[in-house]
């Protein structure tokens, strides 16, 4: 009987050791692959995101034609108005924080706890990490990965690169991704030539680009546009 117990104990210890070994290897591989992935995208532009794929799967299931309008534009060629509008609308402390706006997160947590309208409190860095490396959703697991990739891009990319990627992959309409595609779709011009008013109107629709459109701005969107333009004047030029 005692021998059987010792045998069972050794078996459990062996299983635990093997499981720990496997998990450790998986963790190390995840770290290596994720760091390499982020480093690659520091120099190479992401060709596609999971959100773009999922949106087209949704379109296919609804019997719609596949749609993915996007055109990469280098940071220097994106209108300063578009850059400032994005920062003014989404993350006014973008150049100062290291990926997270603690005050915004606390406000969002309190609002959501009260059962009011759900707010994210995500910075541009967090949104970029989510859009490029992860899947859509609000689970705690995804939030954990989002925080991890946010720290990685803040450490391995410049602020210019983060904003460049953000403005080229963010969803800006039904099947429309990035500032260039949005500028062409809504104003028939390149993102290089967007005016302050046009850039602010595009940015005003960021929270829900499939519900709101710069082509038919609601009263709420026009008010957001006004506030964004006000913030743009207050913030002044972005000092990268």
N, C-alpha and C positions, 0 to 999 in steps of 0.2 A: 504493500500500500504506500509506504513511504517512498519507495523507489518510483512508483507511478506518479506521485506528486512532484518529485524532483524532475522527472521526465517532462511533465506538463509545464513546469516552471521554466525549464530550459527551452522548451518549444515556444513559449510565449516571449521569452527574452530574445530568441532568434528572430521571431516574426517582427518584434518591435525594432530590433536592430536593422533588419532589412528594410522595413517601412521608413525608418528614419533616414537611412542611406539613400533610398529612392527619392524621398521628399527633398533632401538636401541637394541632390544632383539636379532635380527639376528646378529648384529655387535658383541655383547657380546658373543653370542654362537660361532661365528666364531673365536674370540680371544681365548676362552677357548679350543675349539676343536683343533685349529692349534698349540697352545702351548703344549697341551697334546700329539698330534701326533708327534711333534718334540722331546719331552721328551722320548717318547716310543722308537723312533728310535735312541736315544742316547745309548740305551742298547740292543735293538733288531735289527737285520739286516733286511732291507727292503726285503721282499720276491719277489717282482716284481715291475716294474714301468709301468706307463701309456704308455711310449714309446715302451716298449717291447710288450705290448698288441696291440698297433696300428700297429707296424711292422708286427705282425702275421696276423692282419686283412688284411693288404695290400697283404701279401703273399697268403692268402686264396682267395682274390679277383682276384689275378693273376693266380690262379690254381696251386700254389706251395705248397709244403709240409711245415707244421708249423715247425719253427726252433727257438730254444732258448737255446743256449749253454751258461751256466753260472755256476760258482762254487765259492762260497764265500771263501775268504782266509783272515785270521786275519792280522792286520797291521804288526805285527812282522814277519810274514812269507812271506810277499811280498818283493822281492828283493829291496835293497836300490837303485840299479840302476834304477828300474822302478819308484820308488818314485821321485828320482832326475830328471829323464827324463821327467816325467809329469810336475813337477814344472818348469823345464827349458824351456819346450815347451809352457806351457799354462799360467804360472803365477809366474814369478820370485820373486815377492814381497809377495808371499803367506803367509809366516811366519810373515810378518810385518804389513800388512793391516788388517782392521776389516771387510773385506768382499768385498770392492770395491777399484779398482785402478783408481783413478780420472784421472790421466794422460792418461791412456789407453782409458778410456771412452771419453775423450776430443778428442783424436786423431781419434778414430773410428767415432765420430760425425762429425768431419771436413771432413774426407774421404768420408763418406756417403753423406754429404751435397753437395760435389762436383760431386756426381753422379758416383764416381769410384766404384771399387769392394766393396761390403758390408762387413764391419768388425763389430764384436760384441763387443770386448773389455771386455768380461766377465772374471771374475776371476774363480778360481777353486771352490770357495765357491758359487758363483752365478750359475755355471754349476751344482753343486751338488744339490742346492735348486731346480733348474729347472728339473733335471733328476728324483729326488726322489718325489717331491710334486706336480709337475705341468705337463702341456701338452706342446708339441712342438708348436712353433709359434713365431711371432715377433710383436704381437700387444702390444699397450701401456698398456692395462689391464693386460696382462700376465707379462709384464715387472714390473708392479707395485707389483703384487703378488710375483714375483721373488725377488724383493728388500726386501719385508717384510720377506719372508722365509730365505733369506740370513742373515738378521740381527738376526733372531731367532737362526739359527744354529751357528752363530758366538758367540752368548751369551750363548747358552745352550750346545754346543758341544765343544770338544777340537779340536785343529788343526789336531791332529792325527786322530781323528774320522772322520773329514771332508774328509781328504785325503783317509782314509780307505774306506769310503763309495763311494767316487768318483771313486777309482780304482777298485771297485767291481761292479758298475752298469753302467759305461759309455759304450756306444756303440763302439765296436772296430772292427766291420766288419759286414757282412750280417748275422744276427742272432747270433752274437758273442758279449757277454757282460762281461766286466771285464777283469782284467789282467791275471787271471789264464786261462780262456777260450782262450784268445788271445795267450798266451804263448804255450798252448797245440796245438792250431790250426796251428800256424805259425812256431813253432820251435820244437814241439814235446817234450816239457819239462815243468816243473812246473815254475810258476812265481818267485819262490824262487831262481831259478838258472839262471835267465836271465842275460846275459852279458851286459855291458854298450852299446855296439853297437846294440844288439838286442832290448834292452829297448828303445833306442833312435829311432830306426826304427819304432817300434810300436807307439811311441808318435808322430812321424812325420806324421802319418796318422790320428791323432785325428780330425783335422778340417772337414774331410769328409771320414769317414772310410768305406763307401759303394762304394766310387769312387776309393780310393787308398787302396792298400794292401801291407803288408810287404813281401808277397810272390813274387810280381812282382813290385818292387819299380821303379818309373819313375825317370828321371834325377832330377826333381823338388823335389821329396821325398828324394832322396839321398843327395841333397843339404841341405834340412831341417834336415836330420839326422846329417849331419856334423855340422851344426849350433847348434843343441841341444847338441851334445857331447862337443862342445866348451863351451857352457854355463854351462854344468855339471861340467867341470873342473874348471871354474871360480867360480861357486857357492860353490863347495866343499860339505862336509857332511851337511845334514839338521839337524839343532839343535832344536829338539822339546823339 
